[in-house]
């Protein structure tokens, strides 16, 4: 019996004559000396404790939400100010694989549920960061709801697990920003979604774009496409037999800062120290200094945080 159920029973008992509970004289004296107010006080405290407990416990989490932040706040649409210009995000997407959760005495390697956005080990995160001016304010009519549902199919901002995981017992979240080598160079026409999405793929030889960011300002465009380079194969239509010279897979080990229900990607920390000009884009062609800066930012600037 829960504490709340027990207290409700006490209230019911209090409504009866005292001689109906001779086997519990201490309860009878408590109820009839102090009255119903004390019972309601304990009932209120019990409800409050239960509420706080339900809010704080995350031992049965089925997903972790991913948010994109800029300058310490979530981006709710794809526009922000940087380098004295207003930038709009044309596309922001990235692959996460090999997710692990670890605590003092626990190690979990949760399996991802199979969806159009996930295989059992790889997930494509593509937040909904559309045009700010196109956000619908009235969602009551059927046309608005249908459009919102259609837009939701084009975005994903969750890591979803096949079975609940214990975030309370986990102190560190680990993952790799990449597609594993054994999946990276297969025929995209034969791979399951999301590994068959064309705009996240270079070629059989080079594999997938692990991270893609395309942005536009009134004066210029700027892009960052991260993937493996220096891959050796007979042609672009063949898979390499060994890993590329620059695999460009970045692994993160993130300590939990709050409840652990949210993974945050800080866009401003990623693009720090870049000039954000056409010739400052990064497609991992030879001699692109911005690629070194961006890779350094990924490794040292706390681009990802686990909240």
C-alpha positions in Angstrom: 0.0 0.0 0.0 1.4 3.4 -0.9 1.6 6.3 1.7 -1.2 8.1 -0.1 -3.5 5.1 -0.1 -2.7 4.6 3.6 -3.6 8.2 4.4 -6.8 7.9 2.5 -7.6 4.9 4.6 -7.0 6.9 7.7 -9.5 9.5 6.5 -12.1 6.9 5.9 -11.5 5.4 9.3 -11.9 8.9 10.8 -15.4 9.1 9.4 -16.5 6.1 11.4 -17.2 5.9 15.2 -14.2 5.5 17.3 -15.2 2.0 18.5 -14.9 0.6 15.0 -11.1 0.5 15.3 -10.3 -0.8 18.8 -7.3 -2.7 17.4 -5.6 0.6 16.6 -6.1 2.9 19.6 -3.0 5.0 18.7 -4.5 5.9 15.4 -7.9 6.6 16.9 -6.4 8.9 19.5 -4.4 10.7 16.8 -7.4 11.2 14.6 -9.9 12.3 17.2 -7.5 14.4 19.3 -6.1 16.5 16.5 -8.9 16.1 14.0 -9.1 15.9 10.3 -6.7 18.8 9.7 -3.6 16.8 10.6 -4.6 14.0 8.2 -5.1 16.5 5.4 -1.7 18.0 6.2 0.0 14.6 5.9 -2.0 13.9 2.7 -0.8 17.2 1.2 2.8 16.4 2.1 2.5 12.9 0.7 1.2 14.3 -2.6 4.0 16.9 -2.8 6.7 14.2 -2.1 5.2 11.9 -4.7 5.1 14.8 -7.3 8.7 15.8 -6.7 9.8 12.2 -6.8 8.0 11.6 -10.1 9.6 14.8 -11.6 13.2 13.9 -10.5 13.2 10.1 -11.3 14.5 9.3 -14.8 15.1 5.6 -14.3 12.8 4.6 -17.1 13.7 7.1 -19.8 12.8 6.0 -23.3 14.6 8.9 -25.2 17.0 11.8 -24.9 16.0 15.0 -26.6 18.5 16.9 -28.7 18.5 20.7 -28.8 20.5 23.3 -30.8 21.6 26.3 -28.7 23.2 29.6 -29.7 24.7 31.9 -27.1 23.2 30.0 -24.2 19.7 29.7 -25.5 17.8 27.2 -27.6 17.2 28.0 -31.3 13.5 27.7 -32.0 14.0 28.5 -35.7 16.8 28.7 -38.1 17.9 32.4 -37.8 20.5 33.9 -35.5 23.0 36.8 -35.5 26.8 36.2 -35.8 29.7 38.2 -37.3 27.3 41.2 -37.5 25.0 39.4 -39.9 21.8 37.5 -39.7 22.3 33.9 -40.7 19.6 31.4 -41.7 20.2 27.7 -41.4 19.4 25.8 -44.7 20.3 22.4 -43.2 21.7 21.1 -40.0 22.0 17.4 -39.5 24.5 14.9 -38.0 24.9 11.2 -37.3 25.4 9.8 -33.8 26.5 6.2 -33.2 27.8 3.9 -30.4 25.8 5.5 -27.6 26.8 4.4 -24.1 25.7 5.4 -20.6 27.9 4.8 -17.6 27.7 5.4 -13.9 29.7 4.5 -10.8 28.7 0.8 -11.0 26.8 0.7 -14.3 27.5 0.5 -18.0 24.6 0.6 -20.5 24.9 0.4 -24.3 21.3 1.0 -25.2 20.0 -0.2 -28.5 18.3 2.4 -30.6 14.8 1.7 -31.8 14.4 1.2 -35.6 12.7 4.2 -37.2 13.2 6.2 -40.4 15.7 8.2 -38.4 17.5 5.3 -36.6 19.1 1.9 -37.1 19.9 -0.1 -34.0 23.3 1.8 -33.6 23.1 5.0 -35.7 20.7 7.9 -35.4 20.4 11.0 -37.7 19.6 14.1 -35.8 17.9 16.8 -38.0 16.1 19.4 -35.8 13.2 21.4 -37.2 14.9 24.8 -37.7 12.7 26.3 -40.4 12.1 29.9 -41.3 11.1 32.0 -38.3 8.5 34.0 -40.3 6.8 30.8 -41.4 6.0 29.5 -37.9 2.3 29.0 -37.5 0.7 30.8 -34.6 -2.8 29.2 -35.0 -2.7 25.4 -34.8 -6.5 24.9 -34.4 -7.6 24.5 -38.0 -7.1 21.2 -39.8 -4.8 22.6 -42.5 -2.4 24.0 -39.9 -2.3 20.6 -38.1 -1.7 18.8 -41.3 1.1 21.1 -42.2 2.7 20.7 -38.8 2.5 16.9 -39.0 4.1 17.1 -42.5 7.0 19.2 -41.1 7.5 16.9 -38.2 8.2 14.0 -40.6 11.2 16.1 -42.0 12.9 16.5 -38.6 14.2 14.4 -35.7 15.5 15.6 -32.4 15.5 12.5 -30.3 17.6 9.5 -29.4 15.0 6.8 -29.0 15.7 3.5 -27.2 14.1 0.1 -27.6 13.9 -0.3 -23.8 13.9 2.2 -21.0 17.3 3.3 -19.7 18.3 4.5 -16.2 19.4 8.1 -16.5 19.4 8.5 -12.7 22.2 5.9 -12.4 24.2 7.3 -15.3 26.9 10.0 -14.9 28.4 10.0 -18.3 27.1 9.9 -21.9 29.4 8.7 -24.6 28.9 8.7 -28.4 30.7 9.1 -31.7 29.9 11.9 -34.1 30.1 9.6 -37.2 28.9 6.5 -39.0 30.9 3.4 -38.1 33.4 2.3 -40.8 31.5 -1.0 -41.5 28.4 1.0 -42.4 30.0 4.1 -43.9 30.9 2.8 -47.3 28.1 0.5 -48.3 25.8 0.9 -51.3 23.4 3.7 -50.1 20.6 2.4 -52.4 20.5 -0.8 -50.4 20.9 0.6 -46.9 18.1 1.2 -44.5 17.0 4.7 -43.6 18.6 7.1 -42.5 21.7 5.7 -44.2 20.1 6.0 -47.6 19.5 9.8 -47.5 21.3 11.3 -50.5 22.1 14.7 -49.1 24.1 13.1 -46.3 26.3 11.0 -48.6 29.4 11.8 -50.6 30.2 8.5 -52.4 30.9 4.8 -51.8 34.6 5.5 -51.4 34.2 8.6 -49.1 31.0 7.5 -47.3 28.6 9.7 -45.4 28.7 13.3 -44.3 28.8 12.8 -40.5 27.9 16.4 -39.9 26.3 18.9 -42.3 25.7 22.6 -41.7 24.6 24.9 -44.6 23.9 28.5 -43.8 23.2 31.7 -45.7 23.4 35.4 -44.9 22.4 38.3 -47.2 26.0 38.6 -48.4 27.4 35.1 -48.4 27.0 31.4 -47.9 28.9 29.2 -45.5 29.0 25.4 -45.1 30.6 22.8 -43.0 30.5 19.2 -44.2 32.4 16.7 -42.0 33.3 13.2 -43.2 36.1 10.8 -43.8 38.8 11.8 -46.3 41.8 10.1 -47.8 39.8 6.9 -48.5 41.5 4.5 -50.8 39.5 2.4 -53.3 39.7 1.5 -57.0 37.0 4.0 -58.0 34.5 6.3 -56.3 32.0 3.5 -56.8 34.0 1.0 -54.6 34.3 0.7 -50.9 37.7 1.0 -49.2 39.0 -2.1 -47.5 40.6 -0.2 -44.6 39.8 3.0 -42.7 40.6 6.3 -44.4 43.7 8.4 -43.8 41.5 11.0 -41.9 38.5 9.1 -40.5 37.4 12.3 -38.8 35.3 10.5 -36.2 35.0 12.5 -33.0 34.1 10.6 -29.8 32.6 12.5 -26.8 32.5 11.6 -23.1 30.0 14.0 -21.5 29.5 14.3 -17.8 25.9 14.9 -16.7 25.1 18.5 -15.7 21.4 18.2 -14.8 18.9 15.4 -15.2 20.4 13.9 -18.3 17.2 14.1 -20.4 18.7 16.5 -22.9 21.7 16.6 -25.3 22.7 20.2 -26.3 24.7 21.2 -29.3 26.1 24.7 -29.0 26.3 26.2 -32.5 28.2 29.3 -31.5 31.0 27.1 -29.9 31.2 25.1 -33.1 31.7 28.2 -35.4 34.0 30.1 -32.9 37.1 31.6 -34.4 35.9 31.3 -38.0 35.6 34.2 -40.4 32.3 32.9 -41.9 33.0 33.9 -45.5 32.7 31.9 -48.7 36.4 31.0 -48.7 36.1 30.1 -45.1 33.8 27.1 -45.6 34.9 23.6 -44.9 34.4 20.7 -47.3 37.7 19.0 -46.3 39.4 20.0 -49.5 43.2 20.5 -49.2 44.4 23.7 -47.6 41.1 24.7 -45.9 42.3 26.2 -42.6 38.7 26.5 -41.4 38.5 22.7 -41.2 41.3 22.6 -38.7 39.6 25.3 -36.6 36.3 23.5 -36.7 37.8 20.2 -35.8 39.6 21.8 -32.9 36.4 23.4 -31.8 34.6 20.0 -31.8 37.3 18.6 -29.6 38.0 21.5 -27.2 35.1 23.9 -27.1 32.4 21.8 -25.3 30.3 21.9 -28.5 28.1 19.1 -27.0 26.8 19.1 -23.4 24.7 16.5 -21.6 21.9 18.2 -19.6 
